[in-house]
Each structure stands twice: as structure tokens, then as C-alpha cells.
Amino acid sequence: MKSRSVTRRKILVVDDDPEVCAMISFVLADRPIDVTTATTGSDAVRRATQNHFDLIFIDANMPLVSGAEVIRRIRAEGVTTPVVLLTATPYPDRLAREVGAVAYLTKPFELDDLLTILDRYC
């Protein structure tokens, strides 16, 4: 009987709150997903342009470099990876469309919503 190989996916989680990054990493620990985190916009741009990711989660409201600016910068560098916006702002669907995100999760988000996004884009 042949064993089924599972393709590991790589995601980047960008949030200035290290607890959010840790929580998402913890939740995904038992899945075939490698999680890389960044807590600043500049670190996110560097990681996104130097590595391949299957999906990127970005906090919309980070200090210094906003999530929208991170998306603009990585797109300018040719990165086409789907981006999911993490936000607590009103009208998240409009904001997600404006910045070119494929979806959004409203903070605080439910585990099922996170897993639905992962299933859809990974």
C-alpha cells in the first residue's frame, strides 16, 4: 500500500501583537503547515519578498507600516501570494478589496473561520 504524501504549505502571519502570531502558530501546529511570523511591516516585506509562501495573513493596523502598505510593497516587488487581511476595523470587506486582499478575518476571529480560509486558499 502506498503512503500518501502530504504537501506542506507555508504561510506568513504578520501582526504587531506577538500573541496573535503565537495563537495562529499554535492552532496550526498539528497541520501540514509551516508558519513564519513577522511583527513589523518592514520584516514582513523582507520575508515575503525573500521566501515563497502559499498564503499571507496581515494585520491591517500595524504601527509604522500599515498592512495596506505592506501589501503595496510586496506587490510592487512582484509577490502575487494571496493575502488575507486581519482587522478589527469597520467595513472589512471594503478595506480588503481596496488593498487587494482575497479575504479578511475580523478580530477576534473564530477558529472555524481561519480553517475555512486555509482550506480555500491552500
PyMOL commands that place a pseudoatom at each C-alpha (Angstrom):
pseudoatom trace, name=CA, resn=MET, resi=1, chain=A, elem=C, hetatm=0, pos=[0.000, 0.000, 0.000]
pseudoatom trace, name=CA, resn=LYS, resi=2, chain=A, elem=C, hetatm=0, pos=[1.425, 3.373, -0.991]
pseudoatom trace, name=CA, resn=SER, resi=3, chain=A, elem=C, hetatm=0, pos=[1.675, 6.085, 1.601]
pseudoatom trace, name=CA, resn=ARG, resi=4, chain=A, elem=C, hetatm=0, pos=[0.081, 9.339, 0.649]
pseudoatom trace, name=CA, resn=SER, resi=5, chain=A, elem=C, hetatm=0, pos=[2.469, 12.245, 0.745]
pseudoatom trace, name=CA, resn=VAL, resi=6, chain=A, elem=C, hetatm=0, pos=[1.140, 15.459, 2.161]
pseudoatom trace, name=CA, resn=THR, resi=7, chain=A, elem=C, hetatm=0, pos=[2.366, 18.718, 0.717]
pseudoatom trace, name=CA, resn=ARG, resi=8, chain=A, elem=C, hetatm=0, pos=[3.400, 21.108, 3.431]
pseudoatom trace, name=CA, resn=ARG, resi=9, chain=A, elem=C, hetatm=0, pos=[2.136, 24.626, 2.946]
pseudoatom trace, name=CA, resn=LYS, resi=10, chain=A, elem=C, hetatm=0, pos=[3.955, 27.758, 4.009]
pseudoatom trace, name=CA, resn=ILE, resi=11, chain=A, elem=C, hetatm=0, pos=[2.140, 30.746, 5.427]
pseudoatom trace, name=CA, resn=LEU, resi=12, chain=A, elem=C, hetatm=0, pos=[3.318, 34.090, 6.713]
pseudoatom trace, name=CA, resn=VAL, resi=13, chain=A, elem=C, hetatm=0, pos=[1.497, 35.678, 9.651]
pseudoatom trace, name=CA, resn=VAL, resi=14, chain=A, elem=C, hetatm=0, pos=[2.112, 39.402, 10.124]
pseudoatom trace, name=CA, resn=ASP, resi=15, chain=A, elem=C, hetatm=0, pos=[0.807, 41.066, 13.275]
pseudoatom trace, name=CA, resn=ASP, resi=16, chain=A, elem=C, hetatm=0, pos=[2.380, 43.557, 15.676]
pseudoatom trace, name=CA, resn=ASP, resi=17, chain=A, elem=C, hetatm=0, pos=[0.849, 41.550, 18.545]
pseudoatom trace, name=CA, resn=PRO, resi=18, chain=A, elem=C, hetatm=0, pos=[3.136, 38.541, 19.096]
pseudoatom trace, name=CA, resn=GLU, resi=19, chain=A, elem=C, hetatm=0, pos=[0.271, 36.781, 20.888]
pseudoatom trace, name=CA, resn=VAL, resi=20, chain=A, elem=C, hetatm=0, pos=[-1.780, 36.720, 17.676]
pseudoatom trace, name=CA, resn=CYS, resi=21, chain=A, elem=C, hetatm=0, pos=[1.177, 35.223, 15.797]
pseudoatom trace, name=CA, resn=ALA, resi=22, chain=A, elem=C, hetatm=0, pos=[1.694, 32.647, 18.558]
pseudoatom trace, name=CA, resn=MET, resi=23, chain=A, elem=C, hetatm=0, pos=[-2.001, 31.741, 18.674]
pseudoatom trace, name=CA, resn=ILE, resi=24, chain=A, elem=C, hetatm=0, pos=[-2.219, 31.127, 14.928]
pseudoatom trace, name=CA, resn=SER, resi=25, chain=A, elem=C, hetatm=0, pos=[1.034, 29.128, 15.015]
pseudoatom trace, name=CA, resn=PHE, resi=26, chain=A, elem=C, hetatm=0, pos=[-0.298, 27.031, 17.911]
pseudoatom trace, name=CA, resn=VAL, resi=27, chain=A, elem=C, hetatm=0, pos=[-3.636, 26.357, 16.214]
pseudoatom trace, name=CA, resn=LEU, resi=28, chain=A, elem=C, hetatm=0, pos=[-1.897, 25.202, 13.033]
pseudoatom trace, name=CA, resn=ALA, resi=29, chain=A, elem=C, hetatm=0, pos=[0.816, 23.137, 14.735]
pseudoatom trace, name=CA, resn=ASP, resi=30, chain=A, elem=C, hetatm=0, pos=[-0.891, 19.801, 14.012]
pseudoatom trace, name=CA, resn=ARG, resi=31, chain=A, elem=C, hetatm=0, pos=[-1.459, 20.587, 10.324]
pseudoatom trace, name=CA, resn=PRO, resi=32, chain=A, elem=C, hetatm=0, pos=[0.993, 20.241, 7.416]
pseudoatom trace, name=CA, resn=ILE, resi=33, chain=A, elem=C, hetatm=0, pos=[1.692, 23.981, 7.543]
pseudoatom trace, name=CA, resn=ASP, resi=34, chain=A, elem=C, hetatm=0, pos=[4.930, 25.803, 8.252]
pseudoatom trace, name=CA, resn=VAL, resi=35, chain=A, elem=C, hetatm=0, pos=[4.180, 29.141, 9.891]
pseudoatom trace, name=CA, resn=THR, resi=36, chain=A, elem=C, hetatm=0, pos=[6.589, 32.066, 9.648]
pseudoatom trace, name=CA, resn=THR, resi=37, chain=A, elem=C, hetatm=0, pos=[5.788, 35.199, 11.634]
pseudoatom trace, name=CA, resn=ALA, resi=38, chain=A, elem=C, hetatm=0, pos=[6.672, 38.862, 11.410]
pseudoatom trace, name=CA, resn=THR, resi=39, chain=A, elem=C, hetatm=0, pos=[5.767, 41.600, 13.884]
pseudoatom trace, name=CA, resn=THR, resi=40, chain=A, elem=C, hetatm=0, pos=[6.726, 44.641, 11.810]
pseudoatom trace, name=CA, resn=GLY, resi=41, chain=A, elem=C, hetatm=0, pos=[5.832, 45.785, 8.333]
pseudoatom trace, name=CA, resn=SER, resi=42, chain=A, elem=C, hetatm=0, pos=[9.430, 46.018, 7.198]
pseudoatom trace, name=CA, resn=ASP, resi=43, chain=A, elem=C, hetatm=0, pos=[10.156, 42.481, 8.425]
pseudoatom trace, name=CA, resn=ALA, resi=44, chain=A, elem=C, hetatm=0, pos=[7.026, 41.281, 6.626]
pseudoatom trace, name=CA, resn=VAL, resi=45, chain=A, elem=C, hetatm=0, pos=[8.126, 42.847, 3.343]
pseudoatom trace, name=CA, resn=ARG, resi=46, chain=A, elem=C, hetatm=0, pos=[11.581, 41.291, 3.676]
pseudoatom trace, name=CA, resn=ARG, resi=47, chain=A, elem=C, hetatm=0, pos=[10.208, 37.828, 4.457]
pseudoatom trace, name=CA, resn=ALA, resi=48, chain=A, elem=C, hetatm=0, pos=[7.524, 37.956, 1.748]
pseudoatom trace, name=CA, resn=THR, resi=49, chain=A, elem=C, hetatm=0, pos=[9.976, 39.013, -0.958]
pseudoatom trace, name=CA, resn=GLN, resi=50, chain=A, elem=C, hetatm=0, pos=[12.750, 36.592, 0.010]
pseudoatom trace, name=CA, resn=ASN, resi=51, chain=A, elem=C, hetatm=0, pos=[10.636, 33.447, 0.512]
pseudoatom trace, name=CA, resn=HIS, resi=52, chain=A, elem=C, hetatm=0, pos=[7.754, 31.668, -1.173]
pseudoatom trace, name=CA, resn=PHE, resi=53, chain=A, elem=C, hetatm=0, pos=[4.532, 31.492, 0.826]
pseudoatom trace, name=CA, resn=ASP, resi=54, chain=A, elem=C, hetatm=0, pos=[1.234, 29.887, -0.127]
pseudoatom trace, name=CA, resn=LEU, resi=55, chain=A, elem=C, hetatm=0, pos=[-0.773, 32.399, 1.902]
pseudoatom trace, name=CA, resn=ILE, resi=56, chain=A, elem=C, hetatm=0, pos=[-0.106, 35.581, 3.884]
pseudoatom trace, name=CA, resn=PHE, resi=57, chain=A, elem=C, hetatm=0, pos=[-2.161, 36.895, 6.811]
pseudoatom trace, name=CA, resn=ILE, resi=58, chain=A, elem=C, hetatm=0, pos=[-1.558, 40.604, 7.506]
pseudoatom trace, name=CA, resn=ASP, resi=59, chain=A, elem=C, hetatm=0, pos=[-2.865, 42.789, 10.324]
pseudoatom trace, name=CA, resn=ALA, resi=60, chain=A, elem=C, hetatm=0, pos=[-4.441, 45.900, 8.807]
pseudoatom trace, name=CA, resn=ASN, resi=61, chain=A, elem=C, hetatm=0, pos=[-3.487, 48.254, 11.651]
pseudoatom trace, name=CA, resn=MET, resi=62, chain=A, elem=C, hetatm=0, pos=[0.177, 47.972, 12.498]
pseudoatom trace, name=CA, resn=PRO, resi=63, chain=A, elem=C, hetatm=0, pos=[2.329, 50.863, 13.699]
pseudoatom trace, name=CA, resn=LEU, resi=64, chain=A, elem=C, hetatm=0, pos=[4.868, 52.474, 11.361]
pseudoatom trace, name=CA, resn=VAL, resi=65, chain=A, elem=C, hetatm=0, pos=[3.972, 50.450, 8.248]
pseudoatom trace, name=CA, resn=SER, resi=66, chain=A, elem=C, hetatm=0, pos=[0.281, 49.539, 7.868]
pseudoatom trace, name=CA, resn=GLY, resi=67, chain=A, elem=C, hetatm=0, pos=[-0.941, 46.254, 6.484]
pseudoatom trace, name=CA, resn=ALA, resi=68, chain=A, elem=C, hetatm=0, pos=[-2.124, 48.076, 3.351]
pseudoatom trace, name=CA, resn=GLU, resi=69, chain=A, elem=C, hetatm=0, pos=[1.356, 49.495, 2.800]
pseudoatom trace, name=CA, resn=VAL, resi=70, chain=A, elem=C, hetatm=0, pos=[2.931, 46.062, 3.310]
pseudoatom trace, name=CA, resn=ILE, resi=71, chain=A, elem=C, hetatm=0, pos=[0.642, 44.667, 0.622]
pseudoatom trace, name=CA, resn=ARG, resi=72, chain=A, elem=C, hetatm=0, pos=[1.508, 47.525, -1.754]
pseudoatom trace, name=CA, resn=ARG, resi=73, chain=A, elem=C, hetatm=0, pos=[5.233, 46.987, -1.192]
pseudoatom trace, name=CA, resn=ILE, resi=74, chain=A, elem=C, hetatm=0, pos=[5.204, 43.232, -1.719]
pseudoatom trace, name=CA, resn=ARG, resi=75, chain=A, elem=C, hetatm=0, pos=[3.033, 43.589, -4.832]
pseudoatom trace, name=CA, resn=ALA, resi=76, chain=A, elem=C, hetatm=0, pos=[5.496, 46.178, -6.179]
pseudoatom trace, name=CA, resn=GLU, resi=77, chain=A, elem=C, hetatm=0, pos=[8.207, 43.517, -5.739]
pseudoatom trace, name=CA, resn=GLY, resi=78, chain=A, elem=C, hetatm=0, pos=[6.188, 41.034, -7.814]
pseudoatom trace, name=CA, resn=VAL, resi=79, chain=A, elem=C, hetatm=0, pos=[4.802, 38.898, -4.980]
pseudoatom trace, name=CA, resn=THR, resi=80, chain=A, elem=C, hetatm=0, pos=[1.409, 37.507, -6.026]
pseudoatom trace, name=CA, resn=THR, resi=81, chain=A, elem=C, hetatm=0, pos=[0.694, 35.334, -2.994]
pseudoatom trace, name=CA, resn=PRO, resi=82, chain=A, elem=C, hetatm=0, pos=[-2.920, 35.582, -1.803]
pseudoatom trace, name=CA, resn=VAL, resi=83, chain=A, elem=C, hetatm=0, pos=[-3.274, 37.880, 1.218]
pseudoatom trace, name=CA, resn=VAL, resi=84, chain=A, elem=C, hetatm=0, pos=[-5.868, 37.674, 3.983]
pseudoatom trace, name=CA, resn=LEU, resi=85, chain=A, elem=C, hetatm=0, pos=[-6.408, 40.848, 5.984]
pseudoatom trace, name=CA, resn=LEU, resi=86, chain=A, elem=C, hetatm=0, pos=[-6.722, 40.571, 9.775]
pseudoatom trace, name=CA, resn=THR, resi=87, chain=A, elem=C, hetatm=0, pos=[-8.755, 43.511, 11.003]
pseudoatom trace, name=CA, resn=ALA, resi=88, chain=A, elem=C, hetatm=0, pos=[-10.957, 44.923, 13.727]
pseudoatom trace, name=CA, resn=THR, resi=89, chain=A, elem=C, hetatm=0, pos=[-11.947, 47.915, 11.576]
pseudoatom trace, name=CA, resn=PRO, resi=90, chain=A, elem=C, hetatm=0, pos=[-15.477, 48.615, 10.371]
pseudoatom trace, name=CA, resn=TYR, resi=91, chain=A, elem=C, hetatm=0, pos=[-16.317, 47.635, 6.781]
pseudoatom trace, name=CA, resn=PRO, resi=92, chain=A, elem=C, hetatm=0, pos=[-13.578, 44.995, 6.471]
pseudoatom trace, name=CA, resn=ASP, resi=93, chain=A, elem=C, hetatm=0, pos=[-14.873, 43.781, 3.103]
pseudoatom trace, name=CA, resn=ARG, resi=94, chain=A, elem=C, hetatm=0, pos=[-14.384, 47.216, 1.545]
pseudoatom trace, name=CA, resn=LEU, resi=95, chain=A, elem=C, hetatm=0, pos=[-10.932, 47.581, 3.106]
pseudoatom trace, name=CA, resn=ALA, resi=96, chain=A, elem=C, hetatm=0, pos=[-9.899, 44.126, 1.887]
pseudoatom trace, name=CA, resn=ARG, resi=97, chain=A, elem=C, hetatm=0, pos=[-10.969, 44.979, -1.676]
pseudoatom trace, name=CA, resn=GLU, resi=98, chain=A, elem=C, hetatm=0, pos=[-9.174, 48.338, -1.559]
pseudoatom trace, name=CA, resn=VAL, resi=99, chain=A, elem=C, hetatm=0, pos=[-5.846, 46.783, -0.560]
pseudoatom trace, name=CA, resn=GLY, resi=100, chain=A, elem=C, hetatm=0, pos=[-6.116, 43.751, -2.829]
pseudoatom trace, name=CA, resn=ALA, resi=101, chain=A, elem=C, hetatm=0, pos=[-6.663, 41.075, -0.191]
pseudoatom trace, name=CA, resn=VAL, resi=102, chain=A, elem=C, hetatm=0, pos=[-8.515, 37.925, -1.255]
pseudoatom trace, name=CA, resn=ALA, resi=103, chain=A, elem=C, hetatm=0, pos=[-10.368, 37.715, 2.062]
pseudoatom trace, name=CA, resn=TYR, resi=104, chain=A, elem=C, hetatm=0, pos=[-10.461, 39.048, 5.594]
pseudoatom trace, name=CA, resn=LEU, resi=105, chain=A, elem=C, hetatm=0, pos=[-10.848, 37.791, 9.132]
pseudoatom trace, name=CA, resn=THR, resi=106, chain=A, elem=C, hetatm=0, pos=[-12.419, 40.110, 11.674]
pseudoatom trace, name=CA, resn=LYS, resi=107, chain=A, elem=C, hetatm=0, pos=[-10.665, 40.132, 15.039]
pseudoatom trace, name=CA, resn=PRO, resi=108, chain=A, elem=C, hetatm=0, pos=[-11.362, 38.357, 17.219]
pseudoatom trace, name=CA, resn=PHE, resi=109, chain=A, elem=C, hetatm=0, pos=[-11.893, 35.588, 14.692]
pseudoatom trace, name=CA, resn=GLU, resi=110, chain=A, elem=C, hetatm=0, pos=[-13.212, 32.093, 15.159]
pseudoatom trace, name=CA, resn=LEU, resi=111, chain=A, elem=C, hetatm=0, pos=[-11.042, 29.026, 14.602]
pseudoatom trace, name=CA, resn=ASP, resi=112, chain=A, elem=C, hetatm=0, pos=[-13.518, 27.689, 12.030]
pseudoatom trace, name=CA, resn=ASP, resi=113, chain=A, elem=C, hetatm=0, pos=[-13.207, 30.904, 10.002]
pseudoatom trace, name=CA, resn=LEU, resi=114, chain=A, elem=C, hetatm=0, pos=[-9.401, 30.625, 9.994]
pseudoatom trace, name=CA, resn=LEU, resi=115, chain=A, elem=C, hetatm=0, pos=[-9.571, 26.992, 8.891]
pseudoatom trace, name=CA, resn=THR, resi=116, chain=A, elem=C, hetatm=0, pos=[-12.102, 27.812, 6.156]
pseudoatom trace, name=CA, resn=ILE, resi=117, chain=A, elem=C, hetatm=0, pos=[-9.719, 30.437, 4.741]
pseudoatom trace, name=CA, resn=LEU, resi=118, chain=A, elem=C, hetatm=0, pos=[-6.820, 27.975, 4.857]
pseudoatom trace, name=CA, resn=ASP, resi=119, chain=A, elem=C, hetatm=0, pos=[-8.845, 25.278, 3.106]
pseudoatom trace, name=CA, resn=ARG, resi=120, chain=A, elem=C, hetatm=0, pos=[-9.936, 27.709, 0.421]
pseudoatom trace, name=CA, resn=TYR, resi=121, chain=A, elem=C, hetatm=0, pos=[-6.531, 29.215, -0.397]
pseudoatom trace, name=CA, resn=CYS, resi=122, chain=A, elem=C, hetatm=0, pos=[-4.121, 26.394, 0.479]
for i in range(1, 122): cmd.bond("trace and resi %d" % i, "trace and resi %d" % (i + 1))
show_as sticks, trace
zoom trace
